């Protein structure tokens, strides 16, 4: 054999060997929709009792109070229940399926918060750093101290807004200029003369003139704080939040059906969104449709996903930041995120009694004051269309409920879902140390 040919063959063999070696160390990530359901008894749950989830959901469907749902339950890192019931698009007779894509609304927030904490782990900032490092427009930011007064009274903020404040919804910041005592000229500047801004960063920068609702850290208020989290990710990383999430979270975790804008080829898998009519029966609010992508990627909402995809994210957090050999966060960072950072006396009203708030997650601090049948230290968040995710680190348990209806509080379906899931547990892990559990915080 000629020497040149032998050399080329050696090079080719070397490249092939290197590729095989690389494949052996890169973790094998299953497709997000390829969920394996194990025998519930193998992880201390009852098959018979898990059937109550189906009965529970079917009662809502039969009563025409929801169109359909996808539910998923996992314990010890194993899925024990995964079902699709009812209708994805009732008007067109399309049945719900496992791969249905739901608008997650505020379930976007924990994912965006994880993105910022990934940068925290790179030494880019401290939690108590002022956001002025990246948003200098908020220098000399003001607070409106008489929200109910006829004449607006504003004062200088008593302390700077920090990264911790925007992660915990204690910033008082808002992007809504109405009823804030602004002049029409200021409102025009904030809203770009009513046309809006192309990017979230532009919108946030122009919102600096809007007075905050309270001094940073004084109260808990559900609002626009996670939009500031998203902009911080962009400023610190130099990438749009859309690209960052895709490169750093979705692709590593195999979340192949999670998007800000669902591509045209997957639109037929989107669930319709409903609302209750005057009799509490579902009526169509939003039909499945393709949305032309823009450059607006919000932190408070915007992502669409499937139960299987969101489970990848949920299990990564439950594992202390790692899934299938891919580590996105350190265990101690996850513990920090699911600790209560707001102390006592601040009502996390959107989640109900008994909850504090961590870095992107509601955290159960008082089970006696909560409607949810979960252990202290459980962490959670949901979305405005009825979606819900929670994890109980004491029992190593994850529950996901995906529906599409607004409003949904009249149904009581979310707290009742936690009851129907936890009643299927037969073998307690409460005497074992959880992988992640947060940290006790002084009041």
N, C-alpha and C positions, 0 to 999 in steps of 0.2 A: 504494500500500500504506500503511495507517495507520502512523503513527510508532511507536505502542506495539507493533504486530506486528513492525515492522522491528527494534525494539530487542530483542524477545524472540528473533527469528531470529538477530540478531547475537550475543546471549549464547550461544545454543545452538551456533552455529558456532564461537564462541570456545572453549567447553567441549570440543567435538569435536576441535578443533585441538590443545588442550592434552593430551587423552587420547592422540591419535596421537603427539604429541611424546614423551609419557611412555613409550609403548610402544616407541618407537624407541631409548630409552636403557636400558630394563630388559632384561637379558640373556634370551635365549630358552633356557630350560632344557628339555631334552628329558625326556620321561617316563623315570623311572629304568629301567623294564623295556624300553624301546625302545633296545636296544643294537645298534649297527651293527658288523658284523665285516668287517674289511678284509683285503685280500690280504697274507698274512704276509710275502711277499717284499718288499713295499713298505717294510717296517720292519726288514729284515735278519733274518728268521726263515724257517724252512723249513716249507712246508705239509705235506710228506711226514713230516717228523720230528714235527710237532705231532700227527699222528695217533697217535703212540705214547701220548699221554695217554689217549685213548679205550681203547686196548688195555690199558694199565696199570690203569685203573679197572675195566674189564670183568672182568679176572682176579679182582679182589676180589669183584665181584658174583657171578660164576659159582661162586666158591668159597664163597659164602654167608657171607662175612666182613663185608660191609657190604650194606645193602639198596639203596643208590643214592647218587648224588653229583651235584652241579653244580660244574663247574670253569670258571674264566675266566682268561685270560692276556692281558695288554696290554703293548705296547711303544711308546714315544714317544707316549703318550697315545692309542693306537689299539688296540682290541680285536682280537686275532688268533685267539682260540679262545674258544668259549663253548658249552658242551654240558651236557646233562642226560641221565643214564643210570640205568638200574635203576628202583627203586621208591620213591615218596614214602611210600606206605602199602602195604606188601607184603601184609599180611593181607587187605586189601580189594581188592587188584589195581589200585591206583591208581599209574600210572606217574609217575616223576619228571619235572618240567617246569622250564623256565627260571624261572618265577615262583614256585617253591616257597619258602615261608617257613621259615627255620631258626632254632632257638634258638642265638644267638651266644655265650651264656655269657660267658667272659672277653674276647671280642672287643668287649664293651661298654667295657672299660677305656680303650683308646685314644681313643674318642669322648668319654668323660667327661673325660679328661685334656685334650683339645683345648678343651672348654668352659671349663675353668679357665684355660687359657692365653689364651683370648680376653679374659678379664677382666684377666689380667696385662698384655695389650697396652693396656688402658684406664688403666693406671697405678694399679690398685687395690691392688697389693701387690708386694713383692719376694719372690723365691724363698726367701730365708733369713729371712723373717718368721716369727715363732712363730705356731702355730695358736691360741695363747691369745687372740689378737685377736678371734677369732670363737667359740672354744670355751673360755670361762673355766673350765669345769668341770675342765679338765686342769691347772690350777694345782697344783703340788706332786705331779705324777704320779710314780709309782714304777716301778721295774724289779725283776723277780724275778731274782736272780743265781744261784740254785741250782735250776734247772728240774728236775733229777733228784733233788734232796734230799727227805728225808722231811718235815723241818720247813721250811716256806717262809721264805726270807730275802729281804726286799725293801729296796731303798735308793732314795734320791732320784735321779731322772734326772740324769745329769751335764751335760746340755744340753737346751734345749727342743726339742720336735718342731717342725720347720719345714714350710713348704709343699713344699720340695724333698724332704724325707724322705717325705711321703705320696705324692708323685708317683713316687718312685723305689723304693718298697717297702723303704725303710731306716728306717721309723719304729719298728718293733717293736710297733706297736699291734695289738690284737685285740679283737673283739667277743664272743669265746667265754669265758665266765667259768669253765668247768670246768677242774679241775686247775691252778688258779692260786692256791691257798691262801686263797680267799675263804670267809667264813662263809656258812652257809645263808641268813642274813638279807641279806647282801650279794648273793648270787646271786638271791634273790627280787626285790631291788630292780633288779638289772640286767635281769632277764627279765620284769619286771612280773608277778611271781608265776606265771611260766610261760606267761602269755598273750601275751607279745610286745608290741611297740609298734606303733602305727599308722603312724608315719613313721620314716624313717631318721634324721632329726635327733634324735628322741627316743631312739632306740636308742643312737646315738653318745654323747649327753650322759650317759646312765645307765651307759655302759661305762667312764667315766673312772676308776672304782674298780679296774678290772682292771689288774694290773701288766703292763708291757710285757715282751717277751721279751728285750730287750737295750737298751743305751743307744742313743738315736737316732743313726743314721749308722754304727754299728759293724758291722752285718751287713746282708745282703740276705735278706729273708724274704717269701715269697709268702703273702699273707693278705688282710686287710681294709683295707689302706691306701687303696684307691681309693674305698671307702665314705666315707672322710673327705674325699677330693677332691670327691665329689658334694655332701656337706654344705657344704663351703666355697663351691661354686658357688651353692648356695641362699642361704647367709648373705650373700654379697657382692652377688649380683644381686637378691635379694628375690623370686626366682621359684623354683618347684619345679624340680628337675633335668629332669623330664619336659617341662615347658613351655619351659624354656630350650633344651633340645635341639631341640624341635619348631620353635621360632621362629627360633633362631639358626643351626641346622645343617641339620636335615632338610628344611625347606621351602626354604631358599635353594639347597640342592644338588639338589632334586628327588627326595629319598629318600622316596617316597610309600608304601613298604611296610615301614617301620621303626617299631617300637612297643615299649613296655614291655608292653602288653596288646593282643594282636591283636584287632581288632574282629570281631564275630560274622560279618559278611559275608565275611570272608577266612579263616575257620577252615578251610574245605575246602582251603586251599592249604598248611596247616602239615604239615611232615614228621613222621612218627612217629620216636620215639627208641628205639634198640635197645641191647642188651648181648650180649656173647658168652656162650653156654652153656658147659658143661664141655668140649665138643668144639670150641669156637671158632666155632660157628655162631650167626648172629644170632637172637635171640629178642626179642619185643616187651618194652620196658621202659615206654614211655609213648605211648599212643595220642594222635592229634591231638584236641584238645579246647579248648573256649572257657574262658578263665579270667576270672572276674569281676574287673574293675579294683579296685584298692585305692589307698591313698595311699603305699604303700611302693615307692619307686623306688631301687634300689641302684646303686652305682657299680661294684661288682666284677662284676656280671652283670645279666641281666634283659632285655636288648634282643633282639628277634627281627627278622630282616631277610632280604633276598634277596641273591643274588650281584650282581645289577645295582645294587642300592642301595649295598651296601658298596663296590662299585667306585667309585661317585661319591665317597665319602669317601676311598678309597685314592688316587684320581687327584688329588684336591684336595691331599693331602699331598705327593704326588710332584711336583706343579706348584709347590711352594713356597707353598701356602696358598690357591690360586685355582683355580676351575673355571668354565668358560663365562662368564667376565666377572664372576663373583662371588668376591670375596676375603674369606675368613674369618680368615686369619692372614697376618702378614708373613713374607717369606722367611727373615729372620734368626731369627724365632721358631721356624719349622720346623727350621732348622738346629740350634738349641739343643735342641729336643725329641728329635732323633734323634742327639744326641751322647751318649757314655757319661758319666754323671754319678757313677758309683759307684767309679771308679778300678779298680785291679787287686786280686785276692785275695778278691773276693766272688763266690761261685759262684751264677750265675743258673740253678740246678739244674732249674727247671721247663722251661727251653728247651734244655738240653744245653750241652756245652762250647763255648768260644769266644765267649761272649756277655757283654756288659756290659748296662747298662740306662740308658735316657734318661728323659725325662719322659712316661711312658706307653707306651714301646716298648722291646722288647729290641733291642740293637744289636750286630751282629757285629763283634768286635774282632780275632779270630784265626781265619781261615778254616781253618788247618791243624788246629785243635782242634775244628772243628764237623763235624757230619754233613751239613750243608746245602751245596749247590753254589752258593754265592752270594759276591758280592764283599764285601770288608771295607767296613763302613759300611752294609750292608743292615740294614733294620729290620723288625720283625715282631711279631705276637702271634697267639695262637690261643685256642680255647675248649675247655671240658671235654668237649664232645660231638664233638670231632674237627675242628671248624672251624679254618681256618688262613688267614692273610693275611700276605704278605711283599712287600717292594719292594726292588729292587736299584737304587740311584741311579746306580751306575757304568754299568750296562747299560740304564738307563731301562726297567726290567722290573717288572711286577706279576704276582703269582700269587695266586689265590683258590681254596681247596678247601673245599667245604661237604659234610660228612657228618654223621650223627647216630648216634653209638655211644659208649658209655662202659663200660669203659675202651677206649682205642684204641692205647695205646703198643705193645701186643703185635703190632700190624699193621705197624709201621714205615712206614705210608703217608704220613705228613707229610714226613719228610726225603726219602723216595724221590720224592715229588711234585716237590720242588724240582729234583732231578736230571733228571727226565723233562721238565720245562719248560726248564731251561737248556740241555739238549743240542740244543734246536731253534734256538738262536741261531747265526747264520752270519756276522754282520757286527758286529764288536765296536765299541762306543762308548767303550772304556776310555781312548782318547787324547783324549777331549773332556771339558770341564769339566761336571760334573753341575749341574742346577739347584739341587738340595739335596744335601748330602753330610755334614752334621754338621761337627763340629770336632774336631781332634785334642786329646785330653785327657791331661795328664801322669799317670803312674802314681804 
